Amino acid sequence: MSEWLDQIVLWIGENPAAAAVIAFLIAFCDALALVGILVPAFPLLFAVGTLIGLGHANGPLLVACAAAGAFLGDALSYWIGHRWGAQMRDLWLFRRYPQFLDRSERMFHRHGAMSILIARYVGAVRPFVPAIAGMLRMPFSRYAPASLIACLSWAALFLAPGWIFGKSYDAVAAVADKLALVLVAVAAVIALAWAVVVYTSRWFAGHANELLLRALNWSHAHPRLGKLTGYLVDPNRPNSTSLLVLFAALVGLLWIAVVGGVALLSQGGTLGIDHRVYEAMFALRNPLADNLMAALARLGDTPVLAPAVLAGLGWLLWRKRWQAALHWSAALFFGWLASEALKFIVDIPRPPTAPDGFGFPSVSIVMTTITFGFFAVLIAREWPGRQRIWPYLLGTVLTALVAFARLYLGAHWLSDVLSGMIFGLLWVLVLGIAYRSHVARSFWMRPLAMIFYSVFAVAALWHAPRNTQAWLEDFSPPPPAQSMSRTRWWDTGWQQLPATRNARGDAIRWPLDVQIAGTLVPVQTALEVAGWRVKPQADWMDVLSLLDSDTPASEQPILPAALEGHPEELLLVRETDDAHRRQVLRLWPAPVRLEDGTPLWIGTTQTMTAHRVLGVATLWLPVDDHGQAYRATREALADLPQREGTGSAHVPVLRLQTVREP
């Protein structure tokens, strides 16, 4: 796949007009009244903008082409609306979803010509407002200038994120490729959680009356089986809609749970997707990301959840809300008890990086889901209008972040996490239906929400960052499976070790040109005598200092890197006469172990220069030094037993022993 993408990028670089045509077609199709709702314009234009930033396409030309495509697409939509007028409503799409045109027409009546500009940035109405303008006979001489301005600004702004990303890609990928991917993945998890809650709630809001009517008719047609449904959709009950939503979600989750359970039982253990997700997460391991993910994963710990729950229960008891406190306590206690029993009954092997106590299902995910899920059931109906979605939205995002962090660390399989979320949601829905069915009394929830979320935030800030390194040691990568004798490694086996840290891209491919058997103390001592110094591993405070333009380049940190999930064991730096240039030696545990137990290390020598990236941050980036850093390292270690050979990457590899030869 990567070779295929490289070929596409190369082809576009050789045919610049192709990128211009692609940008035009994306914008044109996105603007059409019927086609635009199916075209994911932003991700496609982000990719096109990335080509600009990487230097494979002309930026002003692509902005002009995208603007032209959007303008002509809008003009065609305007002509369609002007030509067919109100007959557009007879089309199948608009008969089935009249809200597309209704929403656009309301915006047009409210904002007039300004709606042409506003609609360009609102995906739900962007393809329809020009058609409405034509349908309502807006003069083209008035429509065209507003559309031209809107299309030009839209094209520039939609291409800008990819443009900036591509411009900084080589710099970021060279030193923080995996960290950047982790941050993008975290953003994607938040966006996905937000989208699931928002669009699900919108769908239920738009179909609630229809669902209620169908459920009521079904309960009348099936007097015996329909007793439960009839009770949930009783028109005399003011909370029938919310009860039906909870019941529908319960039925859906039960179906998912049955399908997932059958899949796990048929496999007799973990699924293939579990291993693929585990391998993908393991490949993302990075020292800075490890600390961030450890903090997020610990948001589901008892020292974080318990204070918030106790504070909330205390307020409920003080206000004599016995039923609310009882149902929430029951949800938590029996949910924990059932998940522990399920873990005892179902024996599924843990991931290689998971210590004891982590297994199927994820108890932490279960308790996080129940804690925030049932609390949302308690307070959501007391909030006005659209604000009711916020407790569910916040709980879903927090649970998703905890789940993703634990997947990243290798604490659970994907099936462990999903099972924990589904089990927790099922229990929340069961208790939520019971609570909503028996308790209709309203009470002031804002103080309770403020107390619960505030205590949770304080407990999270206190607990999550504490003893992170000690906690991460439990999730260290497993020892290498491959082994060889020290004699074999010294003679020929060294060629079996990785030759580069990254297989793609010259800017991010680091030759692994140093291998050391034995303790690193003699190596460190010899290099320090030669003027090298140990550089502590950078943390997040150091990363923030990269934004300080007043800090001299020599004092700016070097971002850490990982190899096979392991952080650097040793980072040594040698300053040069040029304050913006330094030599670096990075060493990691080798992905092969020696049979006699001698530690084996693998590393890279680099010359790095300080660059101001996009005028925002100062980064030390590796450059091609034609082997200067390698030769300086070899000369400084000349007193240690060493050999040199040419590896598979066609670069010399220095082998050292700090213990006696076998």
PyMOL commands that set and color helices and strands:
alter all, ss='L'
color gray80, all
select helices_A, chain A and resi 2-14+16-31+36-38+41-53+59-90+92-96+99-111+114-119+129-135+140-221+226-232+240-267+272-283+287-300+302-318+322-345+363-380+385-409+414-438+446-463+468-473+486-491+493-496+521-529+540-545+553-555+628-636
alter helices_A, ss='H'
color red, helices_A
select strands_A, chain A and resi 483-484+514-517+533-534+562-563+566-567+570-575+581-589+593-594+600-613+617-623+642-646+652-657
alter strands_A, ss='S'
color yellow, strands_A
deselect
rebuild
show_as cartoon
